[in-house]
């Protein structure tokens, strides 16, 4: 590179306008930084359970067993992915909260139980999941 040539963010383009015509950008274009990685936060993979069962009814039975303290929970059928949103419920005073749980048609019992156990704030999530699944199996017999 010629030492006298200034560094710019414009590219040379051998198209119309002659060889070496410069194409500029409205904003500065940074070169790739090897110290930073861009992550797509919306992309995730979920297990698709092919079994047929009423997922909303299962979630409601699980919530009845978990009994989250001072929390209002709404459950709805989601279209593509499990979604849990929560916030503070100032109407219920100090410590009150709300949650909205979207359950897709392909969610497994384990996935639903895990999400609800985390939401309820149980001490041992794996134990709570196993307890919910065992209670569900016993109810089916």
Buried (B, 14 or more C-beta within 10 A) or exposed (E): EEEEEEEEEEEEEEEEEEEEEEEEEEEEEEEEEEEEEEEEEEEEEEEEBEEEEEBBEBBEBBBEBBEBEEBEBEBEEBEEBBBBEBEEBEEEEEEBBBBBBBBBEBBBBBBBBBBBBEBBEBEEBEEBBBBBBEBBEEEEE
